[in-house]
């Protein structure tokens, strides 16, 4: 058998005012060093050798997953400014075609962007976004061919098909047009930290070197974005951190004017602004931890003018708002579940849309038009494919426009969904969502995959996965744990899983594992855990604390070297994360991070079987974090369990690009678990 690669040790002292640590594998932070690439390739070779017994199964899984996808498919069109927009896929194609039709769905198709043609010759390709000008004649779009999320913007004349010569590099997304159909605003990124921090104004046809800097954010804990209000009346610069935000606005008809501040940023105040019917509407957590909606006149943005539209309620978290001429629509969370609430401006009559499944996800869809009584929304659950609905807010009639097709012998009724609450060690109740195929026996003999994230206030909701059917049909149960650090149970749920309370996230996940074992959904010999990115931090934490609970752990692009990363402001995205983990320049945060940082807490003990994945070009979690972690685990662990590292040498944080290639990552993960059950 091929022996696992052993990374050489090269001790480096990492000094800080609060202590000195020694990192034997710091040298792996050199992507241009041939020895680093050789090590990553050696790990990939070891991965291939160890996975050889299930190579055919991996290919079978991939073909199975691909076979459930309708290759020739398209999204439900939405109407905007006289056109119907949609995306479609062609048989065998990896990338979407973005299209539109004028006036009617019976009109001729106009292809705006042909993803398959654009992606030819690139190992990685992604379209970041596109924006059409008000006169419907100009297209701005962005692409990334490296997977660092540093996009390049180009412009296309939709009447002639001509591509304009200018290209704007290192930007975020596609930006926005002003109302004059000539001026374009975009956010520039720092190429080292990947932080969007500047807003520029570009005139179509001009040399980008002469673009005008209209705003620069000096606080490197804030992200800088540019957008346009739904009414299209205002351009908006949105400055945001985890706990604070600020909006600046400018009449879109006067793009060379000065942006005005809606409300200056304040600590612990998040807000977003839209305008409708002669007023501003603000979703705000000022004096309302779970948010409320207020209104204020267009000529007075100060808090003294604010009036409640939807008052704060401690038991309900307002997740999103959508404004129409005659209606306000809210995505609200109650008891961890998303709800859709429709409110008529005229008499404040409101209605909650009703859904029958015990665990589901219902979200506001794409609704660019203001003067309409039709709400587009999406619905899905563990057993219901993503479904697009139109809801007539006047007649209260609901129309299913499309349920994502699943080819093969899939039937919703073959699967059972459950939702329950798990008591945590401190008495809190953790919501969990469960799915399995009928016939799954709760006698401790079944395999189970437990998944969670638990960071940034990002909530995980039950959604359908055609790929996941390959696990469920092989006898697995799948459990989504809504642990602290997300916002499933409101803002306090997030607060209780960050900074000096981060340990709650790890404890919650472990407590859910023990519950699932106690209730005989599974047993340690059949229990698998998975998380990615900050969820990979979760995986690193739980295996240091309770390695005995798991047969195998899958850590995707894991953030595991917390203290080192958060101490280096040159690393992409570090400064914007201080609100999540703390700043290690302050001793209380340094000590606390050090207490749970997976890399720093690897020790001589038995660990579960592990599959760790990363991408060489990862823009969020640099490849060397998981690489160093695996090297240290190899040196210290006392077991003979599998420890595999797979590095995609062409991809970044999101893995392989393309509609089908991304499924190879999933097939690899599933094959790893099935190998361990042989």
C-alpha positions in Angstrom: 0.0 0.0 0.0 1.2 3.5 -0.8 2.3 5.2 2.3 0.7 8.6 3.2 2.8 11.7 2.4 4.7 13.1 5.3 5.2 16.8 5.1 8.6 18.0 6.3 8.7 20.1 9.4 10.2 23.5 9.4 9.5 25.2 12.7 8.4 28.9 12.5 7.8 30.9 15.6 4.6 33.0 15.5 5.0 35.7 18.1 2.3 37.9 19.5 2.0 40.1 22.6 0.0 37.3 24.2 2.3 34.4 23.5 4.4 32.6 21.0 3.3 29.5 19.0 5.4 27.2 16.8 4.0 26.2 13.5 5.9 23.3 11.9 4.0 23.6 8.6 3.9 27.3 8.0 6.0 26.8 4.9 3.0 25.3 3.0 1.8 28.9 2.7 3.9 29.3 -0.5 1.7 28.5 -3.6 4.6 29.3 -5.9 7.0 26.9 -4.2 7.3 23.7 -6.3 7.7 21.7 -3.1 4.3 22.8 -1.9 2.7 21.8 -5.2 4.5 18.5 -5.1 3.2 17.8 -1.6 -0.4 18.6 -2.7 0.0 16.3 -5.7 1.4 13.5 -3.5 -1.7 13.9 -1.2 -3.9 13.6 -4.3 -2.1 10.5 -5.4 -2.5 9.0 -2.0 -6.2 9.9 -2.1 -6.6 8.2 -5.5 -4.9 5.1 -4.2 -6.9 4.8 -1.1 -10.2 5.4 -2.9 -9.3 3.0 -5.7 -11.6 0.2 -4.2 -14.7 2.5 -4.8 -13.6 4.2 -8.0 -16.2 2.4 -10.0 -18.8 3.2 -7.3 -17.8 6.9 -7.5 -18.3 6.9 -11.2 -21.6 5.1 -10.7 -22.7 7.8 -8.2 -21.8 10.6 -10.6 -23.7 9.1 -13.5 -26.6 8.4 -11.1 -26.7 12.0 -10.0 -26.2 13.4 -13.5 -29.0 11.0 -14.7 -31.5 12.7 -12.5 -30.9 16.1 -14.1 -33.0 17.2 -17.1 -30.2 18.3 -19.4 -32.3 20.5 -21.6 -34.0 22.8 -19.1 -34.8 26.4 -18.4 -35.9 28.7 -15.5 -39.3 30.3 -15.2 -39.1 33.6 -17.0 -39.6 36.8 -15.0 -40.7 40.1 -16.5 -38.6 43.3 -16.3 -38.9 46.5 -18.3 -40.8 45.0 -21.1 -38.7 41.8 -21.5 -39.0 38.3 -20.1 -35.6 37.0 -18.8 -34.6 33.4 -18.1 -31.7 31.0 -18.1 -31.6 27.7 -19.9 -29.3 24.7 -20.3 -28.5 22.7 -23.4 -27.9 19.0 -23.4 -24.3 18.3 -22.5 -23.6 21.9 -21.6 -21.9 22.8 -18.3 -22.9 26.5 -18.2 -26.2 28.4 -18.6 -27.3 30.5 -21.5 -28.9 33.8 -20.3 -31.7 34.8 -22.6 -34.7 37.2 -23.0 -37.8 37.7 -25.1 -39.4 41.0 -25.8 -43.0 41.6 -24.9 -44.2 38.1 -24.9 -43.0 34.6 -24.3 -44.0 33.8 -27.8 -41.4 36.3 -29.2 -38.1 35.4 -30.7 -35.3 34.4 -28.3 -32.3 36.7 -27.8 -29.2 35.1 -26.2 -27.5 37.6 -24.0 -24.7 35.4 -22.8 -23.8 31.9 -24.1 -22.0 30.3 -21.1 -20.9 27.2 -22.9 -19.1 29.2 -25.7 -17.6 31.6 -23.2 -16.4 28.8 -20.9 -14.5 26.9 -23.7 -10.9 26.5 -23.0 -11.1 27.4 -19.3 -10.5 24.8 -16.5 -12.7 27.1 -14.4 -15.4 29.5 -15.6 -18.1 31.4 -13.8 -20.4 34.3 -14.8 -20.6 36.7 -11.8 -23.7 38.5 -12.9 -25.1 40.8 -15.6 -27.0 44.1 -15.7 -29.1 45.5 -18.6 -29.4 49.3 -19.1 -32.7 51.1 -18.7 -33.1 51.4 -22.5 -32.6 47.6 -22.8 -29.7 48.1 -25.3 -26.6 47.6 -23.2 -25.3 44.7 -21.2 -22.7 44.7 -18.5 -21.5 41.3 -17.4 -18.6 39.8 -15.4 -16.6 36.6 -15.5 -14.0 34.7 -13.4 -11.7 32.2 -14.9 -9.5 31.5 -11.9 -12.0 31.0 -9.0 -10.7 33.8 -6.8 -13.9 35.8 -7.2 -12.0 38.6 -8.9 -14.3 39.4 -11.8 -13.7 41.1 -15.1 -16.5 43.3 -16.4 -17.2 43.7 -20.1 -19.9 45.5 -22.1 -22.0 44.4 -25.0 -24.3 46.3 -27.3 -27.4 44.1 -27.5 -28.7 45.8 -30.6 -25.6 45.0 -32.7 -23.9 42.2 -30.7 -20.8 44.3 -30.5 -18.4 43.9 -27.6 -17.0 47.2 -26.4 -13.2 47.2 -26.1 -12.8 48.2 -22.5 -12.4 45.6 -19.7 -12.5 46.3 -16.0 -10.6 43.9 -13.9 -10.7 42.9 -10.2 -14.2 43.9 -9.5 -17.1 42.4 -7.6 -20.1 41.1 -9.6 -21.4 43.3 -12.4 -22.2 46.6 -10.9 -25.2 48.9 -12.0 -26.2 51.3 -14.7 -27.3 54.8 -14.1 -30.5 56.0 -15.8 -28.6 57.7 -18.7 -27.6 54.4 -20.3 -24.0 55.5 -20.4 -22.7 55.5 -16.9 -21.8 52.4 -15.0 -20.8 52.0 -11.3 -18.8 49.1 -9.9 -17.0 48.0 -6.8 -13.3 47.4 -7.0 -11.5 44.8 -4.9 -8.1 44.8 -3.3 -6.3 42.0 -5.1 -4.5 40.8 -2.0 -7.3 40.9 0.7 -10.1 40.5 -1.9 -12.0 43.1 0.0 -14.3 45.3 -2.1 -13.5 48.8 -0.9 -13.8 51.3 -3.8 -16.7 52.4 -6.0 -15.9 53.8 -9.4 -17.9 55.5 -12.1 -17.3 54.4 -15.7 -18.5 56.0 -18.9 -19.2 53.5 -21.7 -16.5 53.6 -24.4 -13.9 55.4 -22.2 -10.6 54.0 -21.0 -11.2 52.4 -17.5 -7.9 54.0 -16.4 -9.8 57.3 -16.4 -12.7 56.0 -14.3 -13.7 58.3 -11.4 -13.4 57.1 -7.8 -16.6 58.2 -6.1 -16.2 56.4 -2.8 -13.4 54.6 -0.9 -14.1 52.8 2.4 -11.3 53.3 4.9 -12.5 50.8 7.5 -11.3 47.4 6.5 -13.9 45.6 8.5 -16.6 46.9 6.1 -17.5 45.5 2.7 -18.5 47.9 -0.1 -21.2 47.2 -2.6 -23.1 49.2 -5.2 -26.7 48.6 -6.3 -29.9 50.2 -7.3 -33.2 50.5 -5.5 -36.1 48.4 -6.8 -37.9 51.6 -8.0 -34.7 52.3 -10.0 -34.9 55.8 -8.8 -31.7 55.6 -6.6 -28.2 54.3 -6.9 -27.0 52.9 -3.6 -23.6 52.3 -2.0 -24.1 49.8 0.7 -21.4 49.5 3.4 -21.8 46.5 5.6 -20.1 44.5 8.4 -21.7 41.8 10.5 -23.0 44.2 13.0 -23.3 47.6 11.3 -24.3 49.1 8.0 -24.6 52.3 6.1 -26.4 53.3 2.9 -25.5 56.2 0.6 -27.8 57.2 -2.2 -27.9 59.2 -5.4 -30.6 60.0 -7.9 -29.9 57.6 -10.8 -30.8 60.4 -13.3 -27.8 62.5 -12.0 -24.9 60.0 -11.9 -22.2 62.7 -11.6 -23.8 64.0 -8.4 -22.7 63.4 -4.8 -24.0 60.4 -2.9 -25.8 61.4 0.3 -25.7 59.4 3.6 -29.1 57.9 4.5 -28.1 57.3 8.1 -24.5 57.3 9.4 -23.3 53.9 10.6 -23.6 53.1 14.2 -22.3 50.1 16.3 -24.8 47.3 16.4 -27.2 48.8 13.8 -28.0 47.0 10.6 -30.5 48.5 8.1 -31.5 48.4 4.5 -33.6 50.9 2.5 -36.1 50.9 -0.3 -38.5 53.6 -1.5 -42.1 53.3 -2.5 -45.1 55.5 -2.8 -43.3 58.7 -1.7 -41.6 57.2 1.3 -38.6 55.3 2.4 -39.0 51.9 4.0 -36.3 50.7 6.3 -35.7 47.2 7.6 -33.8 47.9 10.8 -32.6 46.3 14.0 -32.4 49.6 15.9 -34.3 49.0 19.2 -35.5 45.8 17.6 -33.0 42.9 17.8 -35.1 40.7 15.4 -35.7 43.7 13.1 -38.8 45.8 12.3 -39.9 47.8 9.3 -40.3 51.6 9.6 -41.1 54.3 7.1 -40.0 57.9 6.8 -40.6 60.8 4.3 -38.2 61.1 1.4 -37.0 64.5 2.7 -36.3 63.3 6.2 -34.2 60.2 6.9 -33.4 60.9 10.5 -34.6 58.4 13.2 -36.8 61.1 14.7 -39.0 60.8 11.6 -39.3 57.0 11.6 -42.7 55.4 12.2 -43.3 51.8 12.7 -44.9 49.9 9.8 -44.2 46.4 11.2 -43.3 46.7 14.9 -40.6 44.5 16.5 -41.8 41.1 17.9 -39.4 39.1 20.1 -40.6 35.8 18.7 -40.4 36.7 15.0 -37.3 37.5 13.0 -37.8 39.6 9.9 -35.4 38.1 7.3 -36.3 40.0 4.2 -38.8 42.6 2.8 -40.1 43.1 -0.8 -42.0 46.2 -1.7 -44.8 46.5 -4.3 -47.1 49.4 -5.2 -50.0 47.9 -3.2 -48.3 45.3 -1.0 -45.5 44.6 1.4 -44.1 41.1 1.5 -42.0 39.8 4.4 -39.9 36.6 4.8 -40.2 36.0 8.6 -38.8 33.3 10.8 -40.8 31.9 13.7 -39.7 28.8 15.6 -36.9 28.4 13.1 -39.2 28.1 10.0 -39.4 30.6 7.2 -42.9 32.1 6.5 -44.2 34.4 3.8 -46.4 37.2 4.9 -48.3 39.5 2.5 -49.6 42.8 3.8 -51.9 45.2 1.7 -50.9 48.8 2.1 -54.5 50.1 1.8 -56.0 48.5 4.9 -53.0 46.5 6.4 -54.9 43.3 5.7 -52.3 40.5 6.1 -52.0 36.9 5.3 -49.5 34.1 5.9 -49.2 31.6 3.1 -49.8 28.1 4.3 -47.5 25.1 3.8 -48.2 21.6 4.8 -44.8 20.0 5.3 -43.2 19.8 8.7 -39.9 21.3 7.5 -39.6 23.4 4.4 -38.0 26.5 2.9 -40.2 29.3 1.4 -38.4 32.4 0.0 -39.2 35.5 -1.9 -38.1 35.0 -5.5 -37.1 37.5 -8.3 -39.6 40.3 -8.3 -38.1 43.2 -10.3 -41.4 44.9 -11.1 -43.0 47.3 -8.6 -46.4 47.8 -10.1 -47.7 44.2 -10.0 -50.0 42.2 -7.8 -48.1 39.0 -8.5 -45.5 37.7 -6.0 -42.9 35.2 -7.3 -41.7 32.9 -4.6 -39.8 29.6 -4.3 -40.7 26.6 -2.2 -38.7 23.4 -1.4 -38.2 20.8 1.3 -36.1 17.7 1.7 -38.6 15.7 -0.5 -40.0 18.5 -2.7 -37.8 19.8 -5.5 -37.4 23.5 -5.9 -40.8 24.9 -7.0 -41.5 28.3 -8.5 -44.9 29.8 -7.7 -46.7 33.0 -8.7 -49.1 34.2 -6.0 -51.8 36.7 -6.9 -51.9 39.0 -3.8 -55.3 40.4 -4.7 -57.2 37.2 -5.4 -55.0 35.0 -3.1 -54.6 32.5 -5.9 -51.4 30.5 -6.0 -50.1 29.0 -9.3 -47.2 26.5 -9.6 -45.1 27.6 -12.5 -42.5 24.9 -12.3 -41.3 22.1 -10.1 -37.7 21.2 -10.9 -37.9 17.9 -12.7 -36.1 14.9 -11.3 -35.6 12.1 -13.8 -35.7 8.5 -13.0 -38.1 6.8 -10.5 -38.2 9.6 -7.9 -41.4 9.9 -5.9 -41.8 12.3 -3.0 -43.9 9.9 -1.1 -40.9 7.5 -0.7 -39.3 9.8 1.8 -40.1 10.8 5.4 -39.3 14.2 6.9 -39.2 15.0 10.6 -38.5 18.1 12.6 -37.7 18.1 16.3 -35.8 20.0 19.0 -32.8 18.6 20.8 -32.0 19.7 24.3 -28.5 21.3 24.5 -26.4 20.9 27.6 -27.3 24.4 28.8 -31.1 23.9 28.3 -31.5 25.5 24.9 -33.5 23.7 22.3 -31.8 23.1 19.0 -34.0 22.6 15.9 -33.0 19.7 13.7 -34.5 18.6 10.3 -34.4 14.9 9.3 -35.1 13.0 6.1 -34.8 9.3 5.3 -36.3 6.8 2.9 -39.3 4.8 4.1 -38.1 1.6 5.7 -35.3 3.3 7.6 -35.2 1.5 11.0 -34.5 3.5 14.1 -32.6 0.7 15.7 -29.0 2.1 15.7 -28.0 0.1 12.6 -28.5 2.8 9.9 -25.9 5.2 8.6 -26.5 8.9 9.1 -24.9 12.1 7.7 -25.2 15.0 10.1 -24.6 18.5 8.6 -24.3 22.0 10.1 -22.8 25.4 9.6 -23.4 27.7 12.5 -21.6 31.0 11.7 -22.1 34.5 10.4 -25.9 34.4 11.2 -26.3 32.3 8.0 -29.3 30.1 8.4 -29.6 26.6 6.9 -33.1 25.5 5.8 -34.3 22.2 4.5 -33.9 22.1 0.7 -34.1 19.4 -1.9 -31.0 17.8 -3.4 -31.4 15.4 -6.2 -27.8 14.2 -5.5 -28.7 13.4 -1.9 -31.1 10.8 -3.1 -28.1 8.6 -3.9 -27.4 8.5 -0.1 -31.0 8.2 1.0 -31.6 5.4 -1.4 -28.6 3.5 0.1 -30.1 3.6 3.5 -28.7 6.8 4.9 -30.6 9.3 7.0 -29.7 13.0 6.6 -29.9 15.5 9.5 -29.5 19.2 9.3 -28.7 20.8 12.7 -29.7 24.4 13.1 -27.0 25.2 15.7 -26.2 28.5 17.3 -24.2 30.9 15.1 -27.0 30.9 12.5 -30.2 33.0 12.8 -32.8 30.3 12.6 -34.2 31.3 16.0 -33.5 35.0 15.6 -30.6 37.4 16.3 -29.8 36.0 19.7 -29.2 32.6 18.2 -26.5 34.2 16.2 -25.1 36.2 19.1 -24.9 33.0 21.2 -22.6 31.3 18.6 -20.0 34.0 17.9 -17.1 35.7 19.6 -16.7 34.6 23.2 -19.6 32.2 22.9 -18.4 30.3 19.8 -18.0 27.1 21.8 -21.8 26.8 21.8 -21.7 25.9 18.1 -19.4 22.9 18.8 -21.4 21.8 21.9 -24.7 22.0 20.0 -23.4 19.8 17.2 -22.1 17.2 19.7 -25.3 17.3 21.7 -27.2 16.6 18.5 -25.0 13.7 17.7 -25.5 12.2 21.2 -29.3 12.7 20.8 -29.3 10.9 17.4 -27.4 8.0 18.9 -29.6 7.9 22.0 -32.7 7.8 19.9 -31.2 5.1 17.8 -31.2 6.9 14.5 -27.7 5.7 14.2 -24.6 4.6 16.2 -21.0 5.9 16.4 -19.9 3.2 13.9 -22.4 4.6 11.4 -22.4 8.3 12.1 -20.8 10.8 9.7 -20.4 14.5 10.2 -19.9 17.1 7.5 -19.4 20.9 7.3 -17.7 23.3 4.9 -15.8 26.6 5.3 -16.8 27.8 8.7 -18.7 24.5 9.0 -15.2 23.0 8.4 -14.1 24.8 11.6 -17.0 23.1 13.3 -15.7 19.7 12.1 -12.2 20.5 13.3 -13.6 21.5 16.7 -15.8 18.4 17.2 -13.1 15.9 16.3 -10.8 17.4 18.9 -13.5 17.3 21.5 -15.4 14.1 20.8 -13.6 12.0 18.2 -15.2 8.9 19.5 -18.7 9.9 18.3 -18.0 9.6 14.5 -17.1 7.0 12.0 -16.1 9.6 9.5 -15.8 13.3 9.1 -15.9 15.3 5.9 -14.4 18.8 6.1 -14.8 20.8 2.9 -12.6 23.9 2.5 -12.3 24.1 6.3 -11.3 27.2 8.2 -9.1 25.6 10.9 -6.1 27.8 11.6 -8.1 30.5 13.4 -5.5 32.4 15.4 -2.9 32.6 12.6 -5.4 33.7 10.0 -7.1 36.2 12.2 -3.8 37.7 13.2 -2.8 38.4 9.6 -4.7 41.4 8.0 -3.1 40.6 4.6 -5.0 37.3 4.3 -8.2 37.7 2.3 -11.3 38.7 4.3 -9.6 38.6 7.7 -10.5 42.1 8.9 -14.2 41.7 8.0 -14.3 38.6 10.3 -13.4 40.4 13.5 -17.1 40.6 14.4 -17.4 36.9 14.1 -14.3 35.6 16.0 -12.8 38.6 17.7 -9.5 40.3 17.1 -6.6 38.3 18.4 -4.7 41.5 19.1 -6.9 41.6 22.2 -5.9 39.0 24.8 -9.4 37.7 25.7 -10.1 36.9 22.1 -6.6 35.5 21.5 -7.0 33.1 24.4 -10.5 32.1 23.5 -9.7 31.4 19.8 -6.6 29.4 20.9 -8.9 27.3 23.1 -10.9 26.0 20.2 -8.8 26.6 17.0 -8.7 23.1 15.4 -5.1 23.4 14.1 -3.8 24.5 17.5 -5.6 21.8 19.4 -4.5 18.7 17.4 -3.0 16.3 19.8 -1.9 12.7 20.2 -5.2 10.8 20.2 -7.3 8.7 17.9 -9.3 10.6 15.3 -12.2 9.4 13.0 -11.7 8.6 9.4 -11.5 11.9 7.6 -11.8 13.4 4.1 -10.5 17.0 3.8 -11.0 18.9 0.6 -9.7 22.3 -0.6 -9.0 24.3 -3.8 -5.7 25.8 -4.7 -7.3 29.1 -5.7 -9.7 29.3 -2.7 -10.5 33.0 -2.1 -12.2 32.5 1.3 -10.2 29.8 3.1 -6.7 29.6 1.8 -5.6 26.1 0.7 -2.8 25.9 3.2 -5.1 25.9 6.2 -6.5 22.4 5.4 -3.1 21.3 4.1 -1.3 22.2 7.3 -4.1 20.7 9.4 -3.8 17.3 7.6 0.0 17.4 7.9 -0.2 18.0 11.7 -2.9 15.3 12.1 -0.8 12.8 10.3 2.1 13.5 12.6 0.1 13.3 15.9 -2.9 11.0 15.5 -2.6 7.6 17.2 -5.1 5.6 15.0 -4.9 3.8 11.7 -8.0 5.4 10.3 -8.1 7.0 6.9 -6.9 10.6 6.6 -7.3 11.9 3.1 -6.6 15.3 1.6 -7.9 16.2 -1.9 -6.9 19.5 -3.5 -8.6 20.7 -6.7 -5.6 22.4 -8.4 -7.9 24.3 -10.7 -10.7 25.5 -8.4 -11.5 27.7 -5.4 -13.9 27.9 -2.5 -16.9 26.7 -4.4 -15.2 23.7 -6.0 -15.4 22.8 -9.7 -17.3 25.0 -12.0 -20.0 23.8 -14.3 -23.3 22.1 -13.9 -22.1 18.5 -13.9 -18.5 18.8 -12.8 -19.5 20.0 -9.4 -21.3 16.6 -9.0 -18.0 14.9 -9.1 -17.1 16.5 -5.7 -20.3 15.1 -4.2 -19.7 11.7 -5.7 -16.3 11.7 -4.2 -17.7 12.5 -0.7 -20.4 9.9 -0.9 -17.9 7.2 -2.1 -15.7 8.0 0.8 -18.5 7.3 3.3 -19.6 4.1 1.5 -16.0 2.9 1.4 -16.0 3.1 5.2 -19.2 1.1 5.5 -17.9 -1.8 3.4 
